[in-house]
Amino acid sequence: MKNKLDSKIFEYSYNVPDNSVNINALLISQLHLTTIINEVSKTVSPDIELNIRVIAPKEGSFVFQQIIEYIIATNLLSKDNIDYLANVFTVFGGIIALKVWLKGKKADNIEKNGNDVKITFNGETKNVSFNIYNIYSTDKIVNSAIQKTFEAIETDDAIDGLNIKENKNIITEIKKEDFASLVLNNEYLDGDTQEEIKPSVKLFIKNPDLVPKNPKLVKWDFLYEGITKIKATIKDQKFLDDISKTVYRVGAWDSLLADVKVISKYNEQVKVHLPESYEVVKVHKVIYRDLPKQTKLGSGFE
């Protein structure tokens, strides 16, 4: 027989100056954060069931609260199980920290050491729990949810960070400068990824980010192949330099003739690779939209 043991309240604080958050950033990120917690829970304590509910935001702040109820079979009660939610969020925070450190890359060396893994990367060595490393390097659902969480959060430039709290204590802190690393692909899962360079593609500009807050991660909105709306990362540094020097003055519905890298991931449901992200690797030409010809002003009696 299963009995509801307890529940805990966790707060997701979106650090914003005016206590308001873009609705897509909030809802999409919460959906995927919930996916991460559920998936990590299955690894940490597979015999424990979760029921995650939402509490209405408090007046005068933007703190999104979740109440997590957990159910444990009577014969499984132990101190470890009672404290297991803390373990779930510890693993969650460790996965985030590991991805920020590795920036989606594979480690240079891995050594298993009991319940820990010693990871060496760029001359630096860190120890993490096996659960953290194992989920980061093998779990497609968690990695995809992390990417989608912070892609959603990045849609609201005002969000300056995300803190997760329990009883007003910060248990996970994610800074804005870490967002760029968290949206990168995970090289451990690249077996499911295909990359293809499409040469000389015409991209219609929908929304150019001419003054990016993060110059290392510049994304513009385009129409791709005339109909598909995409957000593409601009990798051509010379083009970005020319934009900043006003060599080009571009706006909506101007277009670029460019080489585009299409990164696709294998979808288990439909058994094909589907486009996941886009990169503009080389801009060959800027094509300005046609403007109506101006009529010469005059008396009309020339």
SEMARMI-948084 format. One line per field, with one value per residue (C-alpha): residue in one letter; x, y, z; residue number from 1. Coordinates in Angstrom, 3 decimals, padded with zeros to 6 digits. Example, Ala and Ser with C-alpha at 12.3 -4.5 7.8 and 13.67 -1.06 7.14 Angstrom:
BEGIN
residuo	A | S
east	012.300 | 013.670
north	-004.500 | -001.060
up	007.800 | 007.140
num	1 | 2
***
This chain:
BEGIN
residuo	M | K | N | K | L | D | S | K | I | F | E | Y | S | Y | N | V | P | D | N | S | V | N | I | N | A | L | L | I | S | Q | L | H | L | T | T | I | I | N | E | V | S | K | T | V | S | P | D | I | E | L | N | I | R | V | I | A | P | K | E | G | S | F | V | F | Q | Q | I | I | E | Y | I | I | A | T | N | L | L | S | K | D | N | I | D | Y | L | A | N | V | F | T | V | F | G | G | I | I | A | L | K | V | W | L | K | G | K | K | A | D | N | I | E | K | N | G | N | D | V | K | I | T | F | N | G | E | T | K | N | V | S | F | N | I | Y | N | I | Y | S | T | D | K | I | V | N | S | A | I | Q | K | T | F | E | A | I | E | T | D | D | A | I | D | G | L | N | I | K | E | N | K | N | I | I | T | E | I | K | K | E | D | F | A | S | L | V | L | N | N | E | Y | L | D | G | D | T | Q | E | E | I | K | P | S | V | K | L | F | I | K | N | P | D | L | V | P | K | N | P | K | L | V | K | W | D | F | L | Y | E | G | I | T | K | I | K | A | T | I | K | D | Q | K | F | L | D | D | I | S | K | T | V | Y | R | V | G | A | W | D | S | L | L | A | D | V | K | V | I | S | K | Y | N | E | Q | V | K | V | H | L | P | E | S | Y | E | V | V | K | V | H | K | V | I | Y | R | D | L | P | K | Q | T | K | L | G | S | G | F | E
east	000.000 | 001.309 | 000.881 | 001.513 | 004.518 | 005.087 | 005.384 | 007.838 | 007.563 | 010.245 | 010.471 | 011.716 | 012.817 | 013.143 | 015.470 | 013.778 | 013.732 | 009.979 | 008.421 | 007.112 | 008.209 | 007.455 | 004.650 | 006.467 | 009.672 | 007.742 | 005.462 | 007.903 | 010.755 | 008.501 | 007.285 | 010.838 | 012.137 | 009.380 | 010.510 | 014.076 | 012.978 | 010.783 | 013.539 | 016.252 | 013.880 | 013.506 | 017.276 | 017.831 | 014.811 | 012.863 | 010.422 | 009.137 | 006.265 | 006.007 | 003.008 | 004.060 | 001.533 | 001.682 | 000.977 | -000.254 | 002.486 | 002.577 | 001.563 | 004.442 | 007.001 | 007.644 | 008.318 | 006.837 | 006.165 | 005.808 | 004.565 | 006.013 | 004.147 | 005.936 | 004.619 | 006.752 | 005.805 | 005.663 | 008.358 | 010.781 | 010.780 | 014.290 | 016.167 | 017.604 | 014.131 | 012.794 | 015.608 | 015.459 | 013.984 | 017.093 | 019.131 | 017.076 | 017.787 | 021.446 | 021.785 | 019.839 | 022.170 | 025.203 | 024.088 | 023.629 | 027.073 | 028.703 | 027.204 | 028.267 | 031.821 | 032.094 | 030.098 | 028.599 | 032.033 | 033.273 | 035.718 | 039.394 | 039.508 | 037.055 | 037.954 | 035.383 | 036.175 | 033.594 | 030.376 | 032.163 | 033.653 | 036.885 | 036.567 | 039.488 | 038.795 | 041.128 | 043.707 | 041.234 | 039.943 | 036.680 | 034.893 | 031.151 | 028.743 | 028.186 | 024.481 | 025.351 | 027.835 | 025.700 | 022.548 | 024.487 | 026.296 | 023.462 | 019.990 | 018.518 | 015.316 | 017.108 | 019.596 | 016.863 | 014.787 | 017.772 | 018.309 | 014.646 | 014.387 | 017.103 | 016.190 | 012.795 | 014.312 | 016.588 | 013.509 | 013.073 | 016.137 | 015.050 | 015.657 | 019.002 | 019.182 | 017.176 | 017.314 | 015.635 | 014.915 | 013.561 | 012.570 | 014.147 | 017.516 | 019.017 | 019.713 | 020.498 | 021.661 | 021.948 | 023.403 | 022.606 | 026.149 | 025.623 | 022.573 | 024.724 | 026.434 | 023.157 | 021.607 | 024.568 | 024.348 | 025.859 | 028.683 | 028.103 | 024.814 | 026.113 | 025.496 | 021.892 | 022.903 | 023.508 | 025.006 | 024.596 | 025.864 | 023.325 | 025.238 | 023.974 | 020.598 | 018.408 | 017.292 | 014.652 | 015.382 | 012.445 | 014.124 | 017.831 | 019.507 | 021.701 | 022.789 | 023.169 | 023.631 | 025.817 | 028.163 | 029.243 | 025.725 | 024.010 | 020.713 | 018.477 | 014.982 | 014.638 | 012.290 | 014.124 | 013.251 | 010.566 | 008.157 | 009.887 | 010.446 | 013.837 | 016.165 | 019.742 | 023.027 | 025.304 | 028.769 | 030.278 | 032.317 | 033.311 | 029.651 | 028.914 | 031.864 | 030.577 | 027.121 | 028.604 | 030.620 | 027.437 | 029.015 | 025.585 | 022.323 | 019.758 | 016.197 | 013.142 | 012.581 | 016.065 | 017.708 | 021.051 | 022.610 | 024.475 | 025.794 | 023.618 | 024.461 | 021.343 | 021.724 | 019.200 | 018.431 | 017.008 | 013.369 | 012.453 | 008.725 | 008.936 | 012.325 | 013.928 | 016.305 | 014.432 | 015.996 | 016.856 | 018.972 | 020.527 | 023.800 | 024.727 | 028.351 | 029.148 | 027.326 | 028.022 | 025.722 | 023.155 | 020.090 | 017.993 | 014.240 | 012.776 | 011.397 | 008.791 | 010.365 | 009.981 | 008.186 | 010.137 | 008.560 | 007.672 | 004.893 | 003.830 | 004.211 | 007.803
north	000.000 | 003.457 | 006.477 | 010.147 | 010.894 | 014.620 | 017.606 | 020.460 | 023.865 | 025.028 | 028.561 | 029.483 | 033.114 | 034.747 | 037.683 | 040.574 | 044.312 | 044.916 | 041.707 | 040.639 | 037.794 | 036.981 | 034.401 | 032.019 | 032.230 | 031.351 | 028.585 | 026.820 | 026.927 | 025.640 | 022.790 | 021.667 | 022.248 | 019.924 | 017.346 | 017.556 | 017.070 | 014.092 | 012.439 | 013.008 | 011.619 | 008.383 | 007.895 | 008.987 | 007.169 | 005.191 | 003.771 | 007.184 | 008.909 | 012.684 | 014.943 | 018.475 | 021.289 | 025.076 | 027.688 | 031.133 | 033.834 | 036.157 | 039.771 | 042.170 | 039.629 | 037.174 | 033.943 | 030.886 | 028.221 | 024.475 | 022.154 | 018.679 | 015.838 | 012.523 | 009.051 | 006.257 | 002.631 | 001.905 | -000.772 | 001.712 | 004.317 | 005.389 | 008.598 | 008.575 | 008.394 | 011.094 | 013.423 | 012.332 | 015.586 | 017.381 | 014.762 | 015.326 | 019.065 | 018.463 | 016.270 | 018.813 | 021.635 | 019.426 | 018.678 | 022.407 | 023.204 | 020.408 | 021.638 | 025.222 | 024.022 | 021.703 | 024.040 | 021.010 | 019.464 | 015.993 | 015.781 | 015.123 | 012.254 | 010.350 | 008.154 | 006.243 | 006.440 | 004.623 | 006.665 | 009.623 | 010.421 | 012.399 | 014.618 | 016.413 | 019.205 | 021.943 | 021.104 | 021.350 | 018.373 | 018.090 | 015.288 | 014.849 | 012.121 | 009.279 | 010.184 | 013.704 | 012.525 | 009.587 | 011.655 | 014.461 | 012.118 | 009.696 | 011.106 | 012.615 | 013.777 | 015.773 | 017.323 | 018.325 | 019.808 | 021.860 | 023.282 | 024.117 | 025.645 | 028.183 | 028.809 | 029.851 | 031.959 | 033.702 | 035.003 | 037.488 | 039.752 | 041.110 | 037.813 | 038.222 | 034.783 | 031.963 | 030.866 | 027.786 | 028.017 | 025.896 | 027.648 | 030.854 | 029.091 | 029.087 | 025.505 | 026.196 | 029.528 | 030.011 | 033.301 | 035.016 | 034.547 | 030.779 | 030.689 | 030.573 | 027.346 | 025.692 | 025.997 | 024.291 | 020.751 | 018.014 | 016.274 | 013.052 | 012.705 | 013.709 | 010.224 | 011.348 | 014.606 | 015.402 | 018.611 | 019.774 | 022.951 | 024.464 | 026.747 | 030.123 | 030.054 | 033.155 | 034.164 | 036.870 | 038.900 | 039.139 | 040.492 | 041.405 | 041.771 | 044.732 | 045.501 | 042.056 | 041.869 | 038.816 | 039.360 | 035.706 | 034.424 | 036.550 | 035.178 | 036.663 | 035.656 | 034.668 | 033.124 | 030.062 | 028.624 | 031.290 | 029.771 | 028.374 | 030.712 | 030.045 | 031.600 | 031.252 | 031.936 | 034.256 | 032.651 | 034.923 | 037.310 | 039.536 | 040.102 | 040.958 | 043.383 | 045.019 | 045.380 | 047.042 | 049.414 | 050.182 | 048.856 | 047.276 | 048.850 | 046.082 | 045.780 | 043.585 | 041.956 | 042.647 | 039.300 | 037.522 | 035.148 | 032.854 | 029.389 | 027.882 | 024.947 | 022.907 | 020.791 | 017.950 | 015.450 | 011.978 | 011.752 | 008.336 | 008.751 | 009.460 | 007.718 | 010.604 | 013.477 | 016.752 | 020.253 | 021.399 | 024.536 | 026.738 | 028.649 | 031.296 | 030.364 | 032.670 | 035.693 | 036.200 | 039.120 | 041.471 | 041.927 | 044.972 | 044.847 | 046.717 | 050.114 | 052.015 | 054.449 | 058.038 | 060.430 | 063.580 | 066.547 | 069.565 | 071.638 | 068.974 | 071.391 | 070.567
up	000.000 | -000.878 | 001.344 | 000.604 | 002.784 | 002.453 | 000.166 | -000.257 | -001.893 | -004.309 | -005.678 | -009.132 | -009.000 | -012.419 | -011.797 | -013.599 | -012.853 | -013.149 | -011.741 | -015.152 | -017.433 | -021.056 | -021.026 | -023.396 | -021.371 | -018.223 | -019.443 | -021.751 | -019.233 | -016.447 | -018.638 | -019.386 | -015.850 | -014.646 | -017.216 | -015.856 | -012.237 | -013.155 | -015.200 | -012.569 | -009.932 | -011.932 | -011.737 | -008.132 | -006.609 | -009.241 | -006.667 | -005.592 | -007.387 | -007.884 | -008.241 | -009.193 | -008.816 | -009.170 | -006.504 | -007.588 | -007.630 | -004.646 | -005.108 | -005.667 | -006.848 | -009.597 | -007.790 | -009.449 | -006.842 | -007.276 | -004.574 | -005.074 | -003.430 | -003.237 | -002.554 | -001.129 | -000.609 | 003.127 | 002.888 | 001.287 | 004.062 | 005.042 | 005.821 | 002.275 | 000.766 | 003.080 | 001.975 | -001.639 | -003.032 | -001.820 | -003.716 | -006.873 | -006.854 | -005.964 | -009.057 | -011.147 | -010.050 | -010.696 | -014.261 | -014.920 | -013.465 | -015.485 | -018.758 | -018.021 | -017.348 | -020.370 | -022.659 | -024.370 | -025.097 | -024.178 | -021.271 | -022.040 | -019.552 | -017.319 | -014.340 | -012.298 | -008.586 | -006.448 | -006.502 | -008.119 | -011.508 | -011.893 | -014.961 | -016.617 | -019.104 | -020.410 | -017.748 | -014.861 | -012.849 | -010.920 | -009.093 | -009.608 | -008.549 | -010.987 | -011.232 | -012.413 | -015.047 | -016.186 | -016.720 | -018.424 | -020.822 | -021.677 | -020.935 | -024.101 | -022.404 | -019.684 | -022.117 | -024.547 | -021.706 | -020.479 | -023.959 | -024.431 | -020.936 | -021.567 | -025.185 | -023.801 | -021.021 | -023.551 | -025.380 | -022.516 | -022.431 | -019.050 | -017.248 | -015.506 | -013.908 | -012.365 | -008.736 | -007.289 | -003.571 | -000.757 | 002.480 | 001.114 | 000.728 | -002.772 | -003.812 | -007.491 | -008.955 | -012.705 | -013.961 | -017.233 | -018.503 | -018.206 | -020.503 | -023.673 | -022.533 | -021.556 | -025.030 | -026.730 | -028.064 | -025.893 | -027.792 | -025.825 | -027.693 | -031.121 | -032.481 | -032.883 | -034.551 | -038.199 | -039.592 | -043.176 | -044.829 | -047.229 | -049.645 | -050.827 | -049.092 | -049.274 | -045.789 | -045.348 | -042.222 | -039.823 | -036.719 | -036.731 | -033.327 | -034.202 | -030.637 | -029.001 | -025.254 | -025.672 | -028.671 | -028.481 | -029.104 | -031.753 | -033.052 | -035.734 | -036.812 | -040.484 | -042.982 | -044.297 | -047.709 | -047.936 | -045.424 | -042.323 | -039.385 | -037.782 | -035.227 | -036.468 | -034.696 | -036.693 | -036.810 | -039.503 | -037.354 | -040.287 | -041.104 | -037.459 | -037.429 | -040.632 | -039.039 | -035.943 | -038.180 | -040.182 | -043.391 | -043.819 | -042.713 | -042.679 | -041.455 | -041.671 | -045.084 | -046.341 | -047.048 | -046.854 | -049.335 | -046.972 | -046.221 | -043.497 | -041.232 | -040.412 | -037.258 | -037.088 | -034.342 | -034.717 | -033.674 | -032.271 | -032.951 | -036.659 | -037.176 | -039.082 | -038.336 | -037.829 | -037.911 | -034.404 | -034.878 | -037.552 | -037.937 | -040.524 | -041.159 | -044.098 | -045.503 | -049.210 | -049.963 | -048.471 | -050.669 | -049.821 | -050.238 | -053.197 | -052.197 | -054.199 | -056.634 | -055.514 | -057.848 | -058.639 | -056.907 | -059.019 | -060.494 | -062.944 | -065.898 | -066.864
num	1 | 2 | 3 | 4 | 5 | 6 | 7 | 8 | 9 | 10 | 11 | 12 | 13 | 14 | 15 | 16 | 17 | 18 | 19 | 20 | 21 | 22 | 23 | 24 | 25 | 26 | 27 | 28 | 29 | 30 | 31 | 32 | 33 | 34 | 35 | 36 | 37 | 38 | 39 | 40 | 41 | 42 | 43 | 44 | 45 | 46 | 47 | 48 | 49 | 50 | 51 | 52 | 53 | 54 | 55 | 56 | 57 | 58 | 59 | 60 | 61 | 62 | 63 | 64 | 65 | 66 | 67 | 68 | 69 | 70 | 71 | 72 | 73 | 74 | 75 | 76 | 77 | 78 | 79 | 80 | 81 | 82 | 83 | 84 | 85 | 86 | 87 | 88 | 89 | 90 | 91 | 92 | 93 | 94 | 95 | 96 | 97 | 98 | 99 | 100 | 101 | 102 | 103 | 104 | 105 | 106 | 107 | 108 | 109 | 110 | 111 | 112 | 113 | 114 | 115 | 116 | 117 | 118 | 119 | 120 | 121 | 122 | 123 | 124 | 125 | 126 | 127 | 128 | 129 | 130 | 131 | 132 | 133 | 134 | 135 | 136 | 137 | 138 | 139 | 140 | 141 | 142 | 143 | 144 | 145 | 146 | 147 | 148 | 149 | 150 | 151 | 152 | 153 | 154 | 155 | 156 | 157 | 158 | 159 | 160 | 161 | 162 | 163 | 164 | 165 | 166 | 167 | 168 | 169 | 170 | 171 | 172 | 173 | 174 | 175 | 176 | 177 | 178 | 179 | 180 | 181 | 182 | 183 | 184 | 185 | 186 | 187 | 188 | 189 | 190 | 191 | 192 | 193 | 194 | 195 | 196 | 197 | 198 | 199 | 200 | 201 | 202 | 203 | 204 | 205 | 206 | 207 | 208 | 209 | 210 | 211 | 212 | 213 | 214 | 215 | 216 | 217 | 218 | 219 | 220 | 221 | 222 | 223 | 224 | 225 | 226 | 227 | 228 | 229 | 230 | 231 | 232 | 233 | 234 | 235 | 236 | 237 | 238 | 239 | 240 | 241 | 242 | 243 | 244 | 245 | 246 | 247 | 248 | 249 | 250 | 251 | 252 | 253 | 254 | 255 | 256 | 257 | 258 | 259 | 260 | 261 | 262 | 263 | 264 | 265 | 266 | 267 | 268 | 269 | 270 | 271 | 272 | 273 | 274 | 275 | 276 | 277 | 278 | 279 | 280 | 281 | 282 | 283 | 284 | 285 | 286 | 287 | 288 | 289 | 290 | 291 | 292 | 293 | 294 | 295 | 296 | 297 | 298 | 299 | 300 | 301 | 302
***
